[in-house]
Structures are given as structure tokens and as C-alpha cells.
Amino acid sequence: MPVVKIEMWEGRTKEQKAELARVITEALVRIAKTSPEHVHIIFEDVKKENWAIGGVLSSDL
């Protein structure tokens, strides 16, 4: 059972996430030889103020 966890800044639409889920599932089915119902995808939206790059909060960049 492949589990894919995607962490990204908040702001993507439901439609964008649905498309990501579809194409990632298709790739796993094709490459990993699994079935779509076994693919689990978890989206975690993170506020920029909770994400730092190089010691600086992304909200301050």
C-alpha cells in the first residue's frame, strides 16, 4: 500500500489537489504495479509562518 505525503504551503485549490492525486496515483499504478484503491495520498497544508528555509521563516521572505 503506497502512502504519499505531500507537504506544501497552503493555498492550492481543491481542483489542483484532485489533479495531483490523479496523476500521482496513475504514476504509482503504472510504475509500482499497484492498484488505485491501494494508493493513499495525504495533503498537508502548511502556513508560510510555520515553514523556514535557511533559518528564515518563509512568511518573511
PyRosetta script that sets phi, psi and omega in degrees:
from pyrosetta import init, pose_from_sequence

init()
pose = pose_from_sequence("MPVVKIEMWEGRTKEQKAELARVITEALVRIAKTSPEHVHIIFEDVKKENWAIGGVLSSDL")
pose.set_psi(1, 100.5)
pose.set_omega(1, 176.2)
pose.set_phi(2, -67.6)
pose.set_psi(2, 134.8)
pose.set_omega(2, 173.6)
pose.set_phi(3, -121.7)
pose.set_psi(3, 123.7)
pose.set_omega(3, -179.6)
pose.set_phi(4, -114.5)
pose.set_psi(4, 123.7)
pose.set_omega(4, 177.7)
pose.set_phi(5, -111.6)
pose.set_psi(5, 124.4)
pose.set_omega(5, -178.1)
pose.set_phi(6, -116.3)
pose.set_psi(6, 115.6)
pose.set_omega(6, 175.4)
pose.set_phi(7, -106.1)
pose.set_psi(7, 128.3)
pose.set_omega(7, 179.4)
pose.set_phi(8, -154.8)
pose.set_psi(8, 162.3)
pose.set_omega(8, 178.4)
pose.set_phi(9, -59.9)
pose.set_psi(9, 145.3)
pose.set_omega(9, 178.4)
pose.set_phi(10, -64.3)
pose.set_psi(10, 158.9)
pose.set_omega(10, 176.4)
pose.set_phi(11, 125.5)
pose.set_psi(11, -10.8)
pose.set_omega(11, 177.4)
pose.set_phi(12, -76.5)
pose.set_psi(12, 147.2)
pose.set_omega(12, -179.1)
pose.set_phi(13, -81.4)
pose.set_psi(13, 164.9)
pose.set_omega(13, 175.6)
pose.set_phi(14, -59.2)
pose.set_psi(14, -38.3)
pose.set_omega(14, 179.9)
pose.set_phi(15, -65.2)
pose.set_psi(15, -40.3)
pose.set_omega(15, 178.2)
pose.set_phi(16, -64.4)
pose.set_psi(16, -42.5)
pose.set_omega(16, 178.8)
pose.set_phi(17, -66.2)
pose.set_psi(17, -38.0)
pose.set_omega(17, 178.5)
pose.set_phi(18, -63.2)
pose.set_psi(18, -41.4)
pose.set_omega(18, 178.7)
pose.set_phi(19, -66.5)
pose.set_psi(19, -42.7)
pose.set_omega(19, 176.3)
pose.set_phi(20, -58.9)
pose.set_psi(20, -45.8)
pose.set_omega(20, 179.7)
pose.set_phi(21, -59.7)
pose.set_psi(21, -41.1)
pose.set_omega(21, -178.6)
pose.set_phi(22, -65.6)
pose.set_psi(22, -49.5)
pose.set_omega(22, -175.1)
pose.set_phi(23, -73.0)
pose.set_psi(23, -33.9)
pose.set_omega(23, 177.0)
pose.set_phi(24, -67.2)
pose.set_psi(24, -42.1)
pose.set_omega(24, 177.6)
pose.set_phi(25, -62.1)
pose.set_psi(25, -45.6)
pose.set_omega(25, 178.7)
pose.set_phi(26, -58.3)
pose.set_psi(26, -42.4)
pose.set_omega(26, -179.8)
pose.set_phi(27, -65.0)
pose.set_psi(27, -43.4)
pose.set_omega(27, 179.3)
pose.set_phi(28, -65.1)
pose.set_psi(28, -39.6)
pose.set_omega(28, 178.0)
pose.set_phi(29, -62.3)
pose.set_psi(29, -44.1)
pose.set_omega(29, -177.2)
pose.set_phi(30, -71.5)
pose.set_psi(30, -45.9)
pose.set_omega(30, -172.5)
pose.set_phi(31, -87.9)
pose.set_psi(31, -43.4)
pose.set_omega(31, -176.0)
pose.set_phi(32, -90.6)
pose.set_psi(32, -2.4)
pose.set_omega(32, 177.5)
pose.set_phi(33, 56.0)
pose.set_psi(33, 49.6)
pose.set_omega(33, 176.0)
pose.set_phi(34, -117.2)
pose.set_psi(34, 177.6)
pose.set_omega(34, 178.8)
pose.set_phi(35, -106.1)
pose.set_psi(35, 150.7)
pose.set_omega(35, -175.4)
pose.set_phi(36, -54.8)
pose.set_psi(36, -37.2)
pose.set_omega(36, -177.0)
pose.set_phi(37, -70.1)
pose.set_psi(37, -10.8)
pose.set_omega(37, 177.6)
pose.set_phi(38, -96.2)
pose.set_psi(38, -5.4)
pose.set_omega(38, -178.9)
pose.set_phi(39, -89.8)
pose.set_psi(39, 124.3)
pose.set_omega(39, 177.6)
pose.set_phi(40, -115.2)
pose.set_psi(40, 129.8)
pose.set_omega(40, 179.3)
pose.set_phi(41, -124.8)
pose.set_psi(41, 128.7)
pose.set_omega(41, -178.6)
pose.set_phi(42, -117.0)
pose.set_psi(42, 121.5)
pose.set_omega(42, 175.6)
pose.set_phi(43, -99.3)
pose.set_psi(43, 129.1)
pose.set_omega(43, 175.7)
pose.set_phi(44, -123.0)
pose.set_psi(44, 111.8)
pose.set_omega(44, 178.3)
pose.set_phi(45, -84.8)
pose.set_psi(45, 130.5)
pose.set_omega(45, -177.3)
pose.set_phi(46, -119.5)
pose.set_psi(46, 131.8)
pose.set_omega(46, 175.1)
pose.set_phi(47, -68.7)
pose.set_psi(47, 144.7)
pose.set_omega(47, -179.7)
pose.set_phi(48, -58.7)
pose.set_psi(48, -29.5)
pose.set_omega(48, 179.8)
pose.set_phi(49, -72.0)
pose.set_psi(49, -11.2)
pose.set_omega(49, 178.0)
pose.set_phi(50, -106.1)
pose.set_psi(50, 16.9)
pose.set_omega(50, -176.9)
pose.set_phi(51, -135.4)
pose.set_psi(51, 127.8)
pose.set_omega(51, 179.5)
pose.set_phi(52, -121.5)
pose.set_psi(52, 145.6)
pose.set_omega(52, 176.8)
pose.set_phi(53, -129.5)
pose.set_psi(53, 123.2)
pose.set_omega(53, 179.4)
pose.set_phi(54, 60.8)
pose.set_psi(54, 31.9)
pose.set_omega(54, 177.7)
pose.set_phi(55, 82.9)
pose.set_psi(55, 6.7)
pose.set_omega(55, -179.8)
pose.set_phi(56, -121.9)
pose.set_psi(56, 133.3)
pose.set_omega(56, 176.9)
pose.set_phi(57, -62.2)
pose.set_psi(57, 136.7)
pose.set_omega(57, -178.3)
pose.set_phi(58, -60.8)
pose.set_psi(58, -29.6)
pose.set_omega(58, 178.6)
pose.set_phi(59, -67.5)
pose.set_psi(59, -18.0)
pose.set_omega(59, 179.4)
pose.set_phi(60, -96.7)
pose.set_psi(60, -4.4)
pose.set_omega(60, -179.1)
pose.set_phi(61, -78.0)
pose.dump_pdb("model.pdb")
